[in-house]
Amino acid sequence: MKKIIDAHIHLDRYGLESVNEYFSADDTLQLVITVSKDFNSCMNNLRLCLNDRRVQPAFGFHPEQDLPSDRELEDLFNWMAAHQDSMVAVGEVGLPYYKKKDSGGSPLNNEKYIDMLEMFILHAKQWNKPIVLHAIYEDAPIACSLLEKHSISDAQFHWFKGDTKTIERIASNGHYISVTPDVVYKQKTRDLVSAFPIGQIMVETDGPWPFEGPFQYKKTHSSMIHKSIKTIASIKKLAINETYQLLYQNTFAFFSLN
């Protein structure tokens, strides 16, 4: 069986009556890493996990939103500390590229976003957890510098976009990338896969984010990953079964899954 793991999904946003409803659509889907947007999202993902262990949660605060208050952030860290045994990673965390772009420049609190990211990095190190990053384009080198500062190698740059120099930096530091179904129809993503070591690649959907190309107008589901893997196998000139196995093992090892 060509088993898959969805390395990055927002499962709590699907409004499922049962987790089995999602998994039953593809019997090759073994596990999903469901990332969190905020405190409520963390709690919802924990509930999903407690109901079905095929759901593996990451807890964090998505950067493309207003900063939490100091008290809210403290409450989140305290809750994460209390539930650290239930999470496989810290995430989704990072820097607000799109929020900055929409505002026409740097947010007034950009340094505070950087400080918050560093706090999450420090907590991930304290809890011995990998970290799931939203850090693209010019934000990625900032994230790399913070990871280097604190000697963190277990980082996943999800749906990464950036220049060649940063791609090489991420790879040489032992970090991972996770690739969405847009690899099927976007040349930039295909070029990223071509340049990156196969041993440091995972596959994801970032669902329920909608995709184009052959997936246009379709509800995002982890089953789309099969087309991603076939494309990656073609780019890397690997046998399809070997590609399935490598991507599965990469994800399984990175998140220390059981």
C-alpha positions, 0 to 999 in steps of 0.5 A: 500500500502506498501510505501517505502522511499529510504533513501540514493541514488545518483539520480543525477548520473542516467542521467534521462531525467525525474524524473518520469521515475525513480518513475514510475518503482515502484508505492510504492516508495514515496520519495528518499533522494538524497545525493550529492558528490560535488558542481556540484552534489548539484546543480544537486540535487537541480534541480531534487528537483525543478522539482519533490518534491518526490526528497528530496536533501541533500547537502555536499561533499563526503569524498572519493575524494581529499579535496576541496580548502579553497575557494571551501569549503567556496563557497559550505558552502555559497551556502548551506546556501543560499539553506538550505530551500531546503535541508532535510539534510547535506550529504553525508559527512564523512571520507575517509576510502577507499581512505586511504585504497587504499593509503596503509595508512593514507592520508597525509591530514587526519586531514584536512578531520576530520576538514572538517567533523567537519565543516559540523557538525557545519553547520548542527547544525547551520541550524538545519538539520540532517547529513548523514555520510560516516563513517565506521570501524575505522573512525566511532568512530571519527565521533561519538566523533565529534557528541558527542562533539557538542551534535548532535543526528540526524545522519544517518550512511549510509551502516554502517560497524564496530565493536560491541562496535561502533554499541552500541555507535551509537545506544545509542547516538540515531543515525540511520543506513540505510541498503542496499539490501546487507542485503538479502545476507550478514550475517554481514549486517544481524547481524547489523540489529539484533543488532540495534533497529528497531526504528533507522533503515532506508532502502536505495539503495546507487544507482547506486551502483551495488549489488550481490546475487539476484540483480547481473547484475541488474540496482540498483533501489529503488524497491530492497528495498522490498526484504530488508524489507522482510529480516529485518522483518524476522530478527526482527521477525515482521509482514511485514506490521509493518516493512514497517510502522516502516521503513517508519516512521523512515525515514519520522521523521528523515528527517522531511519530508512533 
